[in-house]
Amino acid sequence: MKTKIKDRLLRTVLAVTTAMCFLVSPMTAYAYVDPEAETAEEEVVPDPPAEEEEVEEMGPLTPEGNLTIVDDYGSPEKTGKQFITVTTKNGNIFYIIIDRDDQGENTVHFLNLVDERDILSLLDEDEIKELKGETEEEETPAPVVEEPKEEPEPEPEPPKKGGSKVAMIVILLILAGAGGFYIYSNREDFIKREKEDPDKDFQEDEETNVLEKMDTENDKSED
C-alpha cells in the first residue's frame, strides 16, 4: 500500500512540475499569412540634406568708436554688432555699440540720447528761426477776455508834511513883503512923527487927567 501511495505522489509531483514548466517557458505564436497575398514593400525616401543658411558678412561701422574693449567674455563668434543700453543712477540713458566686425582698437561706440540742441545744431539759421516761430505759435494760448472788475475808490492821500512847510514859508514871505511895502509907502509919515516933540502927548495926557479930577471933586461937593 505504501508503495502505491508513493507512486501516486511521484506521478502527481511530476505532472505538476511538467505543467509549471510549460507555463513558465515562452511559446512562439505564428500568424497565419495568405501565401497568395503580395507583400508591398514600402519605399523609404531619404530626406534631402538641410541647406546651410549663408550668413551675410557685415562690414565694420564707418565712424570710428571712442572706447576700447578690455575684457570680452561670453561671445565666441566675435562677429556682428552688439547693442547695450545702460542707465545711470540719475536716470540718464546711454547706448553702447560694440562693433565686433572691426579689427581696430576703438571698436566701441558710446552714445547718448539726441535732444533738441543736437537737432538744432544740424539746421541752418533760417530753419531754426522758422522752427522757433512755429513752436511759439503753438505755445501762445488764445487771449482770455477778463470781465471788468469794479476798482475800489482810491483813499485820499494824507497831506504831506513837506507841502505844509512850503505853504507856511510862502505865507510868511507874502506878509513880510506886504509889511515892507506898507512901511516903504508910509515912510514920510514915520519921519514926520519922529521929528515932532515926544513930550507933547505926555503934557496933553496930564491936562486931561487934571480936568477929570476937578470934575469928580465938583460932583462930590454938590452931593
PEDAHU-V666042 format. One record per helix or strand of 2 or more residues. SS is the DSSP state (2 for helix, 1 for strand). FROM is the first residue (numbers start at 0). TO is the last residue. If there is no record, write none. Layout:
BEGIN
[[SS FROM TO] [SS FROM TO]]
END
This chain:
BEGIN
[[2 1 23] [1 80 86] [1 92 98] [1 107 111] [2 115 120] [2 124 138] [2 160 184] [2 186 194] [2 199 221]]
END
